[in-house]
């Protein structure tokens, strides 16, 4: 058994890259490993207490539990987002080869996201959060020589945009259908809003308000249901993102903390 000259982790003699920090193990490095004092190596190993004090602890999280808590409470989702960015920041502190992208989110970005939430602009905040969450981790994995099986989606933001567009159109058709029914019912009850005063198609709408409302409801469903399916699929992608993060933690060191519940 050999030890990485960069981080001190145990590695197999046949490996070309360190599974902990991703450093390339060439012939020169193997010669250095042979000269390292075994006691010093043991102190530098990730499982050693001194090494753990210098680096933050990485954890594996259970996304399904976090998702259920978010559905039940709402605000728990913000706690999970905090932990996600904290995990990415901690991951960035571990040794990695030159050229590997950083996963540490800028503090100003966090402040902007908080302000957007306070202003009620959660849609924009979610775009920023997921753009950073998926973008930084994908860049890290793409530039890291130590590959893994589970990978996060690279099309998450595109799916977000497509979902929001078709759901917005669907909501528009549904609201139009409700407005037609309301206007028709109000006129029938002797109200002052007449369906004959709301546009060039007023005659057709006055004669077939119910049929036209059904058409709008149908169009709304045609757009809304696919948007709902995409939203459910994106939950699956978030689960896969956390699984990819958990795998990266296991690659760095399988002895790190496993959060069986959270």
TIPA-545679 format. One record per residue (C-alpha): residue number from 1; y negated, z, x. Coordinates in Angstrom, 1 decimal, decimal comma. Last residue first. Example, Ala and Ser with C-alpha at 12.3 -4.5 7.8 and 13.67 -1.06 7.14 Angstrom:
- 2 | 1,1 | 7,1 | 13,7
- 1 | 4,5 | 7,8 | 12,3
//
This chain:
- 262 | -14,6 | 7,4 | -30,6
- 261 | -11,1 | 8,7 | -31,6
- 260 | -8,8 | 7,8 | -28,7
- 259 | -11,7 | 7,8 | -26,2
- 258 | -9,8 | 7,0 | -23,0
- 257 | -11,4 | 8,4 | -19,9
- 256 | -10,7 | 6,7 | -16,5
- 255 | -7,3 | 6,7 | -15,0
- 254 | -6,6 | 3,0 | -15,4
- 253 | -9,4 | 2,2 | -12,8
- 252 | -11,6 | -0,8 | -12,6
- 251 | -9,1 | -3,0 | -14,4
- 250 | -8,7 | -0,4 | -17,2
- 249 | -12,5 | -0,3 | -17,7
- 248 | -12,5 | -4,1 | -17,8
- 247 | -9,8 | -4,0 | -20,5
- 246 | -11,9 | -1,6 | -22,6
- 245 | -14,8 | -4,0 | -22,4
- 244 | -12,7 | -6,9 | -23,6
- 243 | -11,3 | -4,7 | -26,4
- 242 | -14,9 | -3,8 | -27,4
- 241 | -15,8 | -7,5 | -27,5
- 240 | -12,7 | -8,3 | -29,5
- 239 | -13,7 | -5,7 | -32,2
- 238 | -17,1 | -7,3 | -32,3
- 237 | -15,5 | -10,7 | -32,7
- 236 | -13,4 | -9,3 | -35,7
- 235 | -16,7 | -8,1 | -37,3
- 234 | -18,0 | -11,6 | -36,7
- 233 | -15,1 | -13,0 | -38,8
- 232 | -16,2 | -10,8 | -41,7
- 231 | -19,8 | -12,2 | -41,5
- 230 | -18,4 | -15,7 | -41,3
- 229 | -16,5 | -15,1 | -44,5
- 228 | -19,6 | -13,7 | -46,2
- 227 | -21,6 | -16,8 | -45,1
- 226 | -18,8 | -19,0 | -46,5
- 225 | -19,1 | -17,1 | -49,8
- 224 | -22,9 | -17,4 | -50,0
- 223 | -23,3 | -21,1 | -49,7
- 222 | -20,9 | -22,3 | -52,4
- 221 | -21,7 | -19,1 | -54,4
- 220 | -25,4 | -20,0 | -54,6
- 219 | -24,5 | -23,5 | -55,6
- 218 | -22,4 | -22,2 | -58,4
- 217 | -25,1 | -19,7 | -59,5
- 216 | -27,6 | -22,6 | -59,5
- 215 | -25,3 | -24,8 | -61,7
- 214 | -24,7 | -21,9 | -64,0
- 213 | -28,4 | -21,4 | -64,4
- 212 | -28,8 | -25,1 | -65,2
- 211 | -26,2 | -24,8 | -67,9
- 210 | -27,9 | -21,7 | -69,4
- 209 | -31,3 | -23,3 | -69,3
- 208 | -30,1 | -26,5 | -71,0
- 207 | -32,8 | -27,6 | -73,4
- 206 | -35,8 | -25,8 | -72,0
- 205 | -34,7 | -26,7 | -68,4
- 204 | -34,5 | -30,3 | -69,2
- 203 | -37,9 | -30,3 | -70,8
- 202 | -39,4 | -28,2 | -67,9
- 201 | -38,2 | -30,5 | -65,2
- 200 | -41,8 | -31,2 | -64,1
- 199 | -42,4 | -27,5 | -63,6
- 198 | -42,7 | -24,0 | -65,0
- 197 | -44,5 | -24,3 | -68,3
- 196 | -41,7 | -25,3 | -70,7
- 195 | -39,8 | -22,1 | -69,7
- 194 | -42,4 | -20,2 | -71,6
- 193 | -43,7 | -16,8 | -70,4
- 192 | -45,5 | -15,3 | -73,3
- 191 | -42,5 | -13,4 | -74,7
- 190 | -41,1 | -14,0 | -78,2
- 189 | -37,6 | -12,7 | -77,4
- 188 | -36,3 | -16,3 | -76,9
- 187 | -39,1 | -16,8 | -74,3
- 186 | -38,0 | -13,7 | -72,4
- 185 | -34,3 | -14,8 | -72,5
- 184 | -35,1 | -18,2 | -71,1
- 183 | -37,3 | -16,8 | -68,4
- 182 | -34,7 | -14,3 | -67,4
- 181 | -31,9 | -16,8 | -67,4
- 180 | -34,0 | -19,2 | -65,3
- 179 | -35,0 | -16,4 | -62,9
- 178 | -31,4 | -15,3 | -62,4
- 177 | -30,4 | -18,8 | -61,5
- 176 | -33,3 | -19,2 | -59,1
- 175 | -32,3 | -15,9 | -57,5
- 174 | -28,8 | -17,1 | -57,0
- 173 | -29,9 | -20,4 | -55,5
- 172 | -32,2 | -18,6 | -53,0
- 171 | -29,5 | -16,1 | -52,1
- 170 | -27,2 | -18,9 | -51,2
- 169 | -29,9 | -20,6 | -49,0
- 168 | -30,5 | -17,3 | -47,2
- 167 | -26,7 | -16,9 | -46,8
- 166 | -26,4 | -20,4 | -45,3
- 165 | -29,2 | -19,7 | -42,8
- 164 | -28,1 | -16,2 | -41,9
- 163 | -24,5 | -17,1 | -41,2
- 162 | -25,5 | -20,2 | -39,1
- 161 | -27,9 | -18,0 | -37,0
- 160 | -25,4 | -15,3 | -36,5
- 159 | -22,6 | -17,8 | -35,7
- 158 | -24,9 | -19,3 | -33,0
- 157 | -25,5 | -15,8 | -31,7
- 156 | -21,7 | -15,1 | -31,4
- 155 | -20,8 | -18,4 | -29,7
- 154 | -19,8 | -17,0 | -26,3
- 153 | -17,2 | -14,7 | -27,8
- 152 | -15,9 | -11,8 | -25,7
- 151 | -13,0 | -12,2 | -23,3
- 150 | -9,6 | -10,4 | -23,3
- 149 | -7,2 | -11,7 | -20,5
- 148 | -9,1 | -10,6 | -17,4
- 147 | -10,6 | -12,2 | -14,2
- 146 | -11,6 | -10,5 | -11,0
- 145 | -13,9 | -13,0 | -9,3
- 144 | -16,9 | -11,8 | -11,4
- 143 | -19,4 | -14,5 | -12,2
- 142 | -18,1 | -15,4 | -15,6
- 141 | -17,3 | -11,8 | -16,5
- 140 | -20,8 | -10,5 | -15,7
- 139 | -22,4 | -13,5 | -17,5
- 138 | -20,2 | -12,8 | -20,6
- 137 | -21,2 | -9,1 | -20,5
- 136 | -24,9 | -9,9 | -20,2
- 135 | -24,8 | -12,5 | -23,0
- 134 | -22,7 | -10,6 | -25,5
- 133 | -24,5 | -7,3 | -25,6
- 132 | -27,9 | -8,8 | -24,7
- 131 | -27,9 | -11,4 | -27,5
- 130 | -26,2 | -8,9 | -29,8
- 129 | -29,0 | -6,4 | -29,4
- 128 | -31,8 | -9,0 | -29,5
- 127 | -30,5 | -10,7 | -32,6
- 126 | -29,9 | -7,3 | -34,2
- 125 | -33,6 | -6,3 | -33,6
- 124 | -34,8 | -9,5 | -35,3
- 123 | -32,7 | -8,7 | -38,4
- 122 | -33,7 | -5,0 | -38,2
- 121 | -37,4 | -5,8 | -38,7
- 120 | -38,1 | -2,7 | -40,8
- 119 | -41,0 | -1,6 | -38,6
- 118 | -39,0 | 1,3 | -37,3
- 117 | -36,1 | -1,0 | -36,4
- 116 | -38,5 | -3,4 | -34,5
- 115 | -40,0 | -0,4 | -32,6
- 114 | -36,5 | 0,7 | -31,5
- 113 | -35,6 | -2,8 | -30,4
- 112 | -38,8 | -3,1 | -28,4
- 111 | -38,1 | 0,2 | -26,7
- 110 | -34,6 | -0,8 | -25,8
- 109 | -35,9 | -4,1 | -24,3
- 108 | -38,4 | -2,2 | -22,2
- 107 | -35,6 | -0,2 | -20,7
- 106 | -34,0 | -3,4 | -19,4
- 105 | -30,2 | -3,6 | -20,1
- 104 | -27,8 | -3,1 | -17,2
- 103 | -25,0 | -5,6 | -17,2
- 102 | -26,0 | -7,3 | -13,9
- 101 | -24,6 | -10,7 | -12,9
- 100 | -22,1 | -11,0 | -10,0
- 99 | -23,7 | -12,8 | -7,1
- 98 | -22,7 | -10,4 | -4,4
- 97 | -19,3 | -8,8 | -5,1
- 96 | -19,1 | -5,6 | -7,3
- 95 | -19,3 | -1,9 | -6,7
- 94 | -19,7 | 0,1 | -9,9
- 93 | -23,2 | 0,8 | -11,2
- 92 | -23,2 | -2,1 | -13,5
- 91 | -20,4 | -0,6 | -15,5
- 90 | -22,6 | 2,5 | -16,2
- 89 | -25,3 | 0,3 | -17,7
- 88 | -22,8 | -1,6 | -19,8
- 87 | -21,4 | 1,7 | -21,1
- 86 | -24,9 | 3,0 | -21,9
- 85 | -25,6 | -0,3 | -23,7
- 84 | -22,5 | 0,1 | -25,9
- 83 | -23,1 | 3,9 | -26,3
- 82 | -26,5 | 3,2 | -27,8
- 81 | -25,1 | 0,5 | -30,0
- 80 | -22,5 | 3,0 | -31,3
- 79 | -25,2 | 5,5 | -32,1
- 78 | -27,1 | 2,8 | -34,0
- 77 | -24,0 | 2,0 | -36,0
- 76 | -23,8 | 5,7 | -36,9
- 75 | -27,0 | 5,2 | -39,0
- 74 | -25,1 | 3,3 | -41,7
- 73 | -23,1 | 6,3 | -43,0
- 72 | -19,8 | 5,1 | -44,5
- 71 | -19,9 | 1,6 | -43,2
- 70 | -21,0 | 2,8 | -39,8
- 69 | -18,2 | 5,4 | -39,7
- 68 | -15,7 | 2,7 | -40,5
- 67 | -17,0 | 0,4 | -37,7
- 66 | -17,0 | 3,3 | -35,2
- 65 | -13,4 | 4,1 | -36,0
- 64 | -12,4 | 0,4 | -35,7
- 63 | -14,2 | 0,1 | -32,4
- 62 | -12,2 | 2,7 | -30,6
- 61 | -13,8 | 3,2 | -27,2
- 60 | -12,6 | 3,0 | -23,6
- 59 | -14,6 | 5,1 | -21,2
- 58 | -16,3 | 4,8 | -17,9
- 57 | -17,4 | 7,9 | -15,9
- 56 | -20,6 | 7,6 | -13,9
- 55 | -20,4 | 7,1 | -10,1
- 54 | -21,2 | 9,6 | -7,4
- 53 | -19,5 | 12,5 | -8,9
- 52 | -16,3 | 10,5 | -9,6
- 51 | -16,1 | 9,5 | -5,9
- 50 | -16,2 | 13,1 | -4,8
- 49 | -13,5 | 14,1 | -7,4
- 48 | -11,0 | 11,4 | -6,2
- 47 | -9,5 | 9,1 | -8,7
- 46 | -11,9 | 6,3 | -7,7
- 45 | -10,7 | 6,4 | -4,1
- 44 | -13,3 | 7,3 | -1,5
- 43 | -11,9 | 10,7 | -0,6
- 42 | -8,4 | 9,1 | -0,2
- 41 | -9,8 | 6,5 | 2,1
- 40 | -11,3 | 9,1 | 4,3
- 39 | -8,0 | 10,9 | 4,5
- 38 | -6,2 | 7,6 | 5,4
- 37 | -8,5 | 6,7 | 8,3
- 36 | -9,5 | 3,1 | 8,1
- 35 | -8,1 | 0,9 | 10,9
- 34 | -5,5 | -1,0 | 8,7
- 33 | -8,2 | -1,6 | 6,1
- 32 | -10,4 | -3,3 | 8,7
- 31 | -7,6 | -5,7 | 9,5
- 30 | -7,2 | -6,5 | 5,9
- 29 | -10,9 | -7,1 | 5,6
- 28 | -10,7 | -9,7 | 8,4
- 27 | -7,7 | -11,4 | 6,8
- 26 | -9,5 | -11,7 | 3,4
- 25 | -9,7 | -9,2 | 0,6
- 24 | -12,5 | -10,4 | -1,7
- 23 | -14,3 | -7,6 | -3,4
- 22 | -13,7 | -7,4 | -7,1
- 21 | -14,7 | -3,7 | -7,4
- 20 | -11,6 | -2,1 | -8,9
- 19 | -8,9 | -4,9 | -8,9
- 18 | -9,8 | -5,8 | -5,3
- 17 | -9,4 | -9,5 | -4,7
- 16 | -6,8 | -11,5 | -2,7
- 15 | -3,9 | -9,3 | -3,7
- 14 | -0,6 | -9,5 | -1,8
- 13 | -0,9 | -6,1 | 0,0
- 12 | -1,3 | -4,4 | -3,4
- 11 | -4,5 | -2,4 | -3,9
- 10 | -5,5 | 1,3 | -3,8
- 9 | -9,2 | 1,8 | -4,3
- 8 | -11,4 | 2,6 | -1,3
- 7 | -14,6 | 1,0 | -2,7
- 6 | -15,5 | -1,7 | -0,1
- 5 | -12,7 | -1,4 | 2,4
- 4 | -10,1 | -1,7 | -0,4
- 3 | -7,0 | 0,3 | 0,3
- 2 | -3,5 | -0,9 | 1,3
- 1 | 0,0 | 0,0 | 0,0
//
